[in-house]
Amino acid sequence: MKPELNFYDVKSRSKFASAEWRIETKVAKGKSRYFAVAKVPNAAHEAWLIVKEEFAKQHTA
């Protein structure tokens, strides 16, 4: 079971918690960056949260 993470929605300037998220990896400046991505409640966009590499590797499907 995935842990519940706290996200911040920049557009509505509000915090929310979600247990339904996925891990995304992006390469920036030659390094891999890991993010948890969740859909914002009552909105069509997503919120991204930076996570550590160890956390991302544990929760990658």
DSSP file (Angstrom, degrees, kcal/mol; ACC not computed):
  #  RESIDUE AA STRUCTURE BP1 BP2  ACC     N-H-->O    O-->H-N    N-H-->O    O-->H-N    TCO  KAPPA ALPHA  PHI   PSI    X-CA   Y-CA   Z-CA
    1    1 A M              0   0    0      0, 0.0     0, 0.0     0, 0.0     0, 0.0   0.000 360.0 360.0 360.0 136.0    0.0    0.0    0.0
    2    2 A K        -     0   0    0     17,-0.2     2,-0.1     1,-0.1     3,-0.0  -0.514 360.0-117.2 -76.6 141.6    1.3    3.4   -0.9
    3    3 A P        -     0   0    0      0, 0.0     2,-0.5     0, 0.0    -1,-0.1  -0.420  32.1-103.5 -73.5 155.6    1.8    6.0    1.9
    4    4 A E        -     0   0    0     -2,-0.1     2,-0.3    13,-0.1    15,-0.2  -0.681  40.6-161.5 -80.7 128.0   -0.2    9.1    1.9
    5    5 A L  E     -A   18   0A   0     13,-2.5    13,-2.4    -2,-0.5     2,-0.6  -0.816  16.2-124.9-111.6 151.6    1.8   12.1    0.7
    6    6 A N  E     -A   17   0A   0     -2,-0.3     2,-0.3    11,-0.2    11,-0.2  -0.858  31.3-173.7 -98.3 121.9    1.2   15.8    1.2
    7    7 A F  E     -A   16   0A   0      9,-3.4     9,-2.3    -2,-0.6     2,-0.5  -0.730  17.1-140.5-110.7 160.0    1.1   17.8   -2.1
    8    8 A Y  E     -A   15   0A   0     -2,-0.3     2,-0.7    40,-0.2    40,-0.2  -0.990   9.6-147.1-123.2 124.0    0.9   21.6   -2.7
    9    9 A D  E  >> -A   14   0A   0      5,-3.3     5,-1.3    -2,-0.5     4,-1.1  -0.813   8.1-166.5 -91.1 112.7   -1.2   22.9   -5.6
   10   10 A V  T  45S+     0   0    0     -2,-0.7    -1,-0.2     1,-0.2    37,-0.1   0.871  83.4  55.3 -67.5 -38.3    0.4   26.0   -6.9
   11   11 A K  T  45S+     0   0    0      1,-0.2    -1,-0.2     2,-0.1    -2,-0.0   0.925 121.5  26.6 -64.9 -45.4   -2.6   27.1   -8.9
   12   12 A S  T  45S-     0   0    0      2,-0.2    -1,-0.2     0, 0.0    -2,-0.2   0.491 101.5-130.5 -95.8  -2.9   -5.1   27.1   -6.1
   13   13 A R  T  <5 +     0   0    0     -4,-1.1     2,-0.3     1,-0.2    -3,-0.2   0.918  65.0 122.5  54.6  48.6   -2.4   27.7   -3.4
   14   14 A S  E   < -A    9   0A   0     -5,-1.3    -5,-3.3     2,-0.0     2,-0.3  -0.967  57.3-127.8-139.2 155.2   -3.7   24.9   -1.2
   15   15 A K  E     +A    8   0A   0     -2,-0.3     2,-0.3    -7,-0.2    -7,-0.2  -0.712  27.5 173.4 -98.3 151.3   -2.3   21.7    0.3
   16   16 A F  E     -A    7   0A   0     -9,-2.3    -9,-3.4    -2,-0.3     2,-0.4  -0.984  23.8-132.3-152.6 156.3   -3.9   18.3   -0.1
   17   17 A A  E     +A    6   0A   0     -2,-0.3     2,-0.3   -11,-0.2   -11,-0.2  -0.873  26.1 176.9-110.6 143.8   -3.0   14.7    0.8
   18   18 A S  E     -A    5   0A   0    -13,-2.4   -13,-2.5    -2,-0.4     3,-0.1  -0.995  30.6-170.4-149.2 140.5   -3.3   11.8   -1.6
   19   19 A A  S    S+     0   0    0     -2,-0.3     2,-0.8   -15,-0.2   -17,-0.2   0.391  78.7  82.1-103.2  -2.0   -2.5    8.1   -1.5
   20   20 A E        +     0   0    0     19,-0.1    19,-0.5   -15,-0.1     2,-0.3  -0.836  64.2 121.9-107.0  95.1   -3.1    7.8   -5.3
   21   21 A W        -     0   0    0     -2,-0.8     2,-0.3    17,-0.1    17,-0.2  -0.916  44.3-142.4-144.9 167.7    0.1    9.0   -7.0
   22   22 A R  E     -B   37   0B   0     15,-1.9    15,-2.9    -2,-0.3     2,-0.5  -0.905  22.5-112.5-131.8 162.0    2.7    7.7   -9.4
   23   23 A I  E     -B   36   0B   0     -2,-0.3     2,-0.4    13,-0.2    13,-0.2  -0.828  30.4-173.5 -97.9 131.8    6.5    8.1   -9.7
   24   24 A E  E     -B   35   0B   0     11,-2.8    11,-2.6    -2,-0.5     2,-0.4  -0.941   9.4-152.6-121.0 145.8    8.0   10.1  -12.6
   25   25 A T  E     +B   34   0B   0     -2,-0.4     2,-0.4     9,-0.2     9,-0.2  -0.974  14.6 178.0-119.9 132.9   11.6   10.4  -13.5
   26   26 A K  E     -B   33   0B   0      7,-2.4     7,-3.8    -2,-0.4     2,-0.6  -0.976  23.4-134.2-131.2 147.5   13.1   13.4  -15.3
   27   27 A V  E     +B   32   0B   0     -2,-0.4     2,-0.4     5,-0.2     5,-0.2  -0.900  30.6 167.3-103.9 124.3   16.7   14.2  -16.3
   28   28 A A  E >   -B   31   0B   0      3,-2.8     3,-2.0    -2,-0.6    -2,-0.0  -0.998  67.0  -5.4-138.7 131.7   17.9   17.7  -15.5
   29   29 A K  T 3  S-     0   0    0     -2,-0.4     3,-0.1     1,-0.3    -1,-0.1   0.826 129.4 -56.9  55.5  34.5   21.5   19.0  -15.6
   30   30 A G  T 3  S+     0   0    0      1,-0.2     2,-0.3     0, 0.0    -1,-0.3   0.492 118.6 103.1  79.7   2.8   22.7   15.4  -16.2
   31   31 A K  E <  S-B   28   0B   0     -3,-2.0    -3,-2.8     0, 0.0     2,-0.4  -0.883  72.6-118.4-118.4 149.8   21.0   14.0  -13.0
   32   32 A S  E     -B   27   0B   0     -2,-0.3     2,-0.4    -5,-0.2    -5,-0.2  -0.730  27.9-162.3 -84.8 132.5   17.9   12.0  -12.6
   33   33 A R  E     -B   26   0B   0     -7,-3.8    -7,-2.4    -2,-0.4     2,-0.4  -0.917   6.0-146.8-114.4 143.0   15.2   13.7  -10.5
   34   34 A Y  E     -BC  25  51B   0     17,-0.5    17,-2.5    -2,-0.4     2,-0.3  -0.919  17.2-179.5-117.4 136.0   12.3   11.8   -9.0
   35   35 A F  E     -BC  24  50B   0    -11,-2.6   -11,-2.8    -2,-0.4     2,-0.5  -0.969  25.3-140.6-133.7 144.7    8.8   13.1   -8.5
   36   36 A A  E     -BC  23  49B   0     13,-3.0    13,-2.4    -2,-0.3     2,-0.5  -0.928  27.7-160.8 -98.3 130.8    5.5   11.8   -7.1
   37   37 A V  E     +BC  22  48B   0    -15,-2.9   -15,-1.9    -2,-0.5     2,-0.3  -0.958  13.5 173.5-121.1 127.6    2.7   13.1   -9.3
   38   38 A A  E     - C   0  47B   0      9,-2.2     9,-2.9    -2,-0.5     2,-0.3  -0.961  34.8-110.2-132.3 149.6   -1.0   13.2   -8.1
   39   39 A K  E     - C   0  46B   0    -19,-0.5     7,-0.2    -2,-0.3   -19,-0.1  -0.596  38.1-118.4 -74.9 136.8   -4.2   14.6   -9.7
   40   40 A V    >   -     0   0    0      5,-2.3     3,-1.4    -2,-0.3     5,-0.1  -0.615  34.2-107.6 -76.2 130.7   -5.4   17.7   -7.8
   41   41 A P  T 3  S+     0   0    0      0, 0.0     3,-0.1     0, 0.0    -1,-0.1  -0.330  99.5   6.2 -60.5 138.9   -8.9   17.1   -6.3
   42   42 A N  T 3  S+     0   0    0      1,-0.2     2,-0.3     2,-0.0    -2,-0.0   0.774 118.5  87.7  59.4  30.1  -11.7   18.9   -8.1
   43   43 A A  S <  S-     0   0    0     -3,-1.4    -1,-0.2     2,-0.2    -3,-0.0  -0.958  75.9-129.0-149.6 166.3   -9.3   20.1  -10.9
   44   44 A A  S    S+     0   0    0     -2,-0.3     2,-0.1    -3,-0.1    -2,-0.0   0.490  81.4  76.9 -97.6  -4.3   -7.9   18.9  -14.2
   45   45 A H  S    S-     0   0    0     -4,-0.1    -5,-2.3    -5,-0.1     2,-0.3  -0.417  71.1-121.5-103.2 179.4   -4.2   19.4  -13.5
   46   46 A E  E     -C   39   0B   0     -7,-0.2     2,-0.4    -2,-0.1    -7,-0.2  -0.821   9.0-138.6-120.5 157.7   -1.6   17.6  -11.5
   47   47 A A  E     -C   38   0B   0     -9,-2.9    -9,-2.2    -2,-0.3     2,-0.4  -0.940  16.6-150.2-114.6 140.1    0.7   18.4   -8.6
   48   48 A W  E     -C   37   0B   0     -2,-0.4     2,-0.4   -40,-0.2   -40,-0.2  -0.899   9.1-169.5-113.5 138.8    4.3   17.3   -8.5
   49   49 A L  E     -C   36   0B   0    -13,-2.4   -13,-3.0    -2,-0.4     2,-0.3  -0.995  23.3-125.7-129.1 127.4    6.4   16.6   -5.4
   50   50 A I  E     -C   35   0B   0     -2,-0.4     2,-0.3   -15,-0.2   -15,-0.3  -0.541  34.1-176.4 -71.8 132.6   10.1   16.0   -5.3
   51   51 A V  E     -C   34   0B   0    -17,-2.5   -17,-0.5    -2,-0.3     2,-0.1  -0.887  28.5 -96.5-127.7 160.8   11.0   12.7   -3.6
   52   52 A K     >  -     0   0    0     -2,-0.3     4,-2.3     1,-0.1     5,-0.2  -0.343  32.4-115.8 -73.5 156.9   14.3   11.0   -2.8
   53   53 A E  H  > S+     0   0    0      1,-0.2     4,-2.5     2,-0.2     5,-0.2   0.887 115.4  53.1 -60.5 -41.2   15.8    8.4   -5.1
   54   54 A E  H  > S+     0   0    0      1,-0.2     4,-1.8     2,-0.2    -1,-0.2   0.908 109.7  48.5 -62.1 -42.3   15.5    5.6   -2.4
   55   55 A F  H  > S+     0   0    0      2,-0.2     4,-1.5     1,-0.2    -1,-0.2   0.914 111.9  49.7 -63.1 -43.5   11.8    6.4   -2.0
   56   56 A A  H  < S+     0   0    0     -4,-2.3     4,-0.5     1,-0.2    -2,-0.2   0.904 110.1  49.8 -64.0 -42.5   11.2    6.4   -5.8
   57   57 A K  H >< S+     0   0    0     -4,-2.5     3,-0.5     1,-0.2    -1,-0.2   0.856 109.9  51.6 -67.1 -34.3   13.0    3.0   -6.2
   58   58 A Q  H 3< S+     0   0    0     -4,-1.8    -1,-0.2     1,-0.2    -2,-0.2   0.833 116.9  39.0 -68.8 -32.7   10.9    1.5   -3.4
   59   59 A H  T 3< S+     0   0    0     -4,-1.5     2,-0.4    -5,-0.1    -1,-0.2   0.238  84.5 115.2-108.4  12.2    7.6    2.6   -4.9
   60   60 A T    <         0   0    0     -3,-0.5   -36,-0.0    -4,-0.5   -38,-0.0  -0.695 360.0 360.0 -82.5 133.8    8.3    2.1   -8.6
   61   61 A A              0   0    0     -2,-0.4    -1,-0.1   -38,-0.1    -4,-0.1   0.490 360.0 360.0 -72.7 360.0    6.0   -0.6  -10.0
